Amino acid sequence: MLIKPGKLLATINSPADLRKLPAEQLLEVCQELRQFIIDNVSIYGGHFGASLGVVELTVALHYIFNTPYDQLVWDVGHQAYGHKILTGRRDNFHTNRKYGGLSGFPKRKESEYDTFGVGHSSTSISAALGMAVASEYKHETDRQHIAVIGDGALTAGMAFEALNHAGVTNTNLLVILNDNCMSIDPNVGALKEYLTDITTSRTYNKLRDDVWNILGKISKFGPNAQAIASKVESGIKATLLKQSNLFESLKLRYFGPIDGHDINHLTSVLHDLKDIPGPKLLHCLTVKGKGFALAEKDQTKWHAPGTFDKITGEIYKVHYDTPQPPKYQDVFGHTMVELAEQNSKIMGVTPAMPSGCSLNIMMAAMPDRAFDVGIAEQHAVTFSAGLATQGLIPFCNIYSSFMQRAYDQVIHDVALQNLNVVFCLDRAGFAGADGPTHHGSYDLAYMRCIPNMVVSSPMNESELRNLMYTASQPDMGPFSIRYPRGEGVMPEWRTPLKKIAVGTGRTIQEGEELAILTIGPIGNYVVDVCRNLQKENVKIGHYDMRFAKPLDDKLLHQIAQKYDKIITIEDGCLQGGFGSAILEFMADNNYHLQVKRLGIPDAIIEHGSQLELHRECGFDPAGIEKTVRQILFQAVTV
């Protein structure tokens, strides 16, 4: 079902078409664009609230600036649906986040309007500044560079590093602060309080409006009036706010706050800012989910709600007659509370993902022992290390792909000091429709090479609980537990907690002809494959290794002495991962076996469902069975 755009939106195939319209029609364009997003996401799913919140800003930016010559960088990209629709992708937008379709995030190879690939937060200012410096070097003095960043993403240290650098340049850089007090969950920390002070100061905002009237007429008054307006503006900011202006102290001209949903005022302000030289910041106040009442009311729920009835707001859920397995993240959340009730030393830490990783369950039950530290992965890790130095046991839950941002802290602050920090890596393996920026492809490899680090992955919910319990024991040192997005396999998952001997695997079934070694939930595919092959009297051994480090040497010696053919399977990169660890063991112990590794190849795998991506990489159930048959019968079936 293709969604029919409104009459104005239907004529816009590029921002050049948008710029042909009179300003009086921009409000109607915004209404049609917002409705087009609602219509599409309600049927096809995707991120919702963020894009609704920047409809007017998106239209204004493409109307005022000469994109793509002027460089527009979106931070994270959840909010870029309107941008995609206005830049030639309207008629393909129904393929958004589908296998082989449009990416859910800006992507350079997808469009010249996507100036920088994003997905992780807080990169936009650095990227736009790099572009601005390059333009200055190439004498492209008329080129503008705009970074759109949310107040949630601004909490990350990288954003401040970029602002600090930008302030000492003389580049055409405009940072637009999209202030809605949200990321996926409500924002936290002192910066949120500071921005609230700015937006709620009545005296400041009244005089700020007067300054805007002056700035809006700069071109008529000339350079002297511009200097006067600048002095008046700075005086207001420094005198009337409780603190001196943070952004001005970094030598960025600060403008705002302004209503981010007033299209006429936005276009007027952006037009004026084009003529003001140097780095500057425009503070826009927006509402996440704007134009869809339920999304405005419950912004976390409507961040990415799935498909829904756009009239009633009913979010469609599949209903089952029998109990279903829980999500791995919920097993983590409930088990955290259970462990913390038994052990007063256990603490929970997450960087801005309490609902995504389900630490919000512990935050509600034990608010003094669970911390959302904002979008600050590096800080989350070192904060956890600090807790561990005092005898506490922090469980630091970070998505696998986001943990990449804190790798130095894992090594320098945790592993070198052998501190008992438990890293729970949610979204390990393929993250599905979010695509390569969110795939947890590399953690087995990047954790395995760190001294003192235990690297583990549970095959099911019970094993996750047991690994968490094991990691909470005294003096375990750095301990990583990876698990995927989505549901597990055990409807009855609340099993008694048991300690697992670190570095021990499990025999799922003995075989005769070939052994399959797995780590993590991907092993459940192998259970089905073995069952199918058993019908043909093909007897396959299956071993759930649990640990990529330390390996179960005893079990591996038994396997190597019994079988001459081995397949390793992991939902992670083949380079340096679990299969590589098995090959190293075989080489170090002078075993000469046939070993076939299945996993994520040395390539960027795009978005799609987890099963679609497993199939692409050859380790879905059919792909595994095909590999078994090839090895056993040396016949390639097409």
Residue, then its C-alpha position, 0 to 999 in steps of 0.5 A: m500500500l503506497i501512501k498518497p502525498g498531499k498536493l504540495l508535497a507531491t510536487i516536491n522531488s527535491p529541495a529546489d522544488l520546495r524553494k520555488l514555493p511562496a513562503e505563504q505555502l510552507l505551513e501547508v507543506c509542513q502539515e502535509l509532510r507531518q501527515f505523510i510521516i504519520d501515514n507511513v510509519s503507522i503502516y510500515g513502522g519505524h522511528f516516529g516521534a523524533s521526525l514529527g518534532v522537526v517537521e517545521l525545522t526540516v522544511a525551513l532548513h531546506y527552504i533557506f539553505n542551498t542544499p546539498y551545496d550547503q551541508l546539512v548534518w543530522d545528529v543520530g538520524h532518528q529525526a531525518y524522515g522528513h529530510k529524506i522525503l523532501t530530498g527525492r525519496r518520497d516515493n520509496f519511503h515505504t521501503n524505509r528500514k526494510y531489507g534492500g530498502l531505504s536506510g532508517f538513517p542518513k547514509r552518504k551512498e543513498s543520497e547526496y543530501d545525506t552529507f554524513g552517515v549517522g546512527h550514533s549520537s553526538t557526531s554532527i558538530s564534529a563532522a560539520l566543523g570538518m566540512a566547514v574547515a574544508s570549505e574554508y581551505k578550498h575558498e568556498t566562502d559562500r558555503q554554509h554548514i549546519a549541524v542539527i543536534g538534540d539536547g540529549a545528544l549534546t550531553a555526550g563529551m564529543a559534542f563539547e569537544a567539537l564546540n570547544h574547537a568550533g569556537v576558535t575557528n572562523t567558519n560558516l558553522l551553524v549548530i541548531l540545538n533541537d531542544n525537546c528534553m528527550s532522547i529516547d528516554p527523558n534527558v538527565g543531568a545538569l545540562k538539562e537543568y541549564l537549558t530549562d533555565i534558559t527556556t523558562s526565564r520570563t524576563y530573558n525571553k521578553l527581552r530576547d524577543d526585542v533583540w530578535n526584532i533588532l537582529g531581524k533588521i540587521s541588513k537594513f541598519g548596517p554594520n554599526a547596528q549589528a555591533i550594537a545588537s550584539k552587545v545588547e544580546s550578550g548583556i541580556k544573556a550574561t545578566l539575566l540568566k543565573q549562569s553566564n551563557l555556556f555557549e557564548s563562553l565557548k565563543l559561539r554566538y548564541f541565538g534563541p530560544i525560539d519556537g521550533h514549530d513556527i515555520n514563518h519565524l524559523t525561516s526569517v531567523l535562518h535567513d538572517l543567520k546566514d549573513i552573520p559570520g563565524p560559528k553560531l548556535l540557534h536554540c530551537l524549542t520543539v516537542k517530540g511527537k508534535g502533531f500526534a497527541l499520543a506521541e506528545k503525551d508519551q514520548t518514550k513509548w512513541h519513539a518507535p512504536g511499531t505499526f499502529d492505528k493512526i486514528t485510535g492510536e492502538i499499537y498493534k501487537v501479536h496476541y498468542d494463546t500460550p505464554q511466549p518467551p520474553k525479550y532478553q532485555d527484560v530478563f536482564g531487567h528483572t534479574m537485576v532486581e532479583l540479584a540486587e535484592q540478594n546482594s546489596k553491592i550490586m548497582g546498575v548503570t546505563p548511558a541513556m537507554p533505561s527503557g531500551c535495556s530494561l534497567n528502568i525496572m531496577m530504576a523504579a524499584m531501587p532508584d538509589r542503585a540504578f543510574d542513567v548517566g545520559i548519552a555518555e558511554q565513556h563516562a558510564v564505563t569509568f563511573s562503573a570502574g569508580l564504583a568497583t574500586q569501592g567494593l561495589i559490583p556495577f552492571c554496566n549495560i551498553y548496547s554492543s555497538f555503543m560500547q565501541r565508543a568506550y573501548d579505551q575506558v574498558i581497557h584503561d580504567v577497568a581491565l588494567q586494574n582488574l576491576n569487577v565490572v560486568f558489561c552487559l552487551d545488549r543488541a549483540g549480533f545483528a540489530g535488525a532494521d537499525g542496520p550497520t550503525h547498530h549491529g553488534s558485530y564486533d564485541l566478541a573480537y574486541m573483548r576477547c583480546i583484552p587481558n583479564m576480560v571474561v567473554s561470554s554469551p548465553m544460549n537462552e534466558s536461563e543461561l543469561r540469568n546464570l551468567m549474571y549471577t556468576a558475574s556478581q560473585p566476588d573478585m570475578g574481574p571484568f566480565s562481559i555478557r552479550y545477548p541479542r535484541g528480541e525474544g528468547v526461547m523459554p516461556e518459563w524463564r524464571t529458573p533458579l540461579k546457578k553459578i557457572a564455572v567460568g570457562t566451561g561449555r555444555t554438551i547439547q548432544e553427542g554426535e559421530e560425524l561432525a561437531i558444531l560449536t556455537i556461542g550464544p542464542i544462535g545455538n538454538y538454530v543448531v538444535d533444530v538443524c540437528r533434529n532435522l538431520q537426525k531423521e536421516n540418521v545423520k548424527i551431529g554433535h552440538y556443543d554450547m561453548r558459553f565462553a569465547k574466553p577463557l575457552d573450555d580446554k577440556l571440552l575442546h580436547q575431547i571434541a578434537q580427539k573425537y571428530d575430524k570435522i568442526i563447524t563454528i557458528e557465531d552471530g559476530c564478526l569472523q575476524g578475531g571472533f569465536g571461530s578464530a579462538i577455536l582455530e587458535f586452540m587447534a593450532d596451538n595444540n597441533y590438531h589438524l581438523q577441518v574447521k569451517r567458520l560461520g558468522i558475519p563476514d568482513a563486510i558491512i551488512e545492511h539492514g533487514s530482519q535478523l533472520e534475513l541477515h542471518r540468511e544473507c550471511g549463511f548461518d540461518p537454519a537452512g544455511i547451517e544445514k547446507t554447510v553440514r551437508q557440503i562438509l559431510f557429503q562434499a556435494v554443493t546443492v544449489 
